[in-house]
Amino acid sequence: MPEEKKDAKKQIPLRLSATLYNELMRWAEDDFRSVNGQIEYLLTECVKWRKKSKKHKNADE
């Protein structure tokens, strides 16, 4: 199997409640993003925050 590119996008099915979708849609519109772009942005920020938090946690030990 050929090696995949690091930046290749993966498609995943995602089920959201109508309420959550509508909230994300409004937030995305405020940030001039698509709903998909907003979800990707939020997940990216959460992963960055988690990595940063782990570094601080490990430094404290």
Residue pairs with C-beta under 8 A, 6 or more apart in sequence:
14 39
16 24
21 35
24 35
24 38
24 39
25 35
27 38
28 34
28 35
28 37
28 38
31 38
31 41
33 41
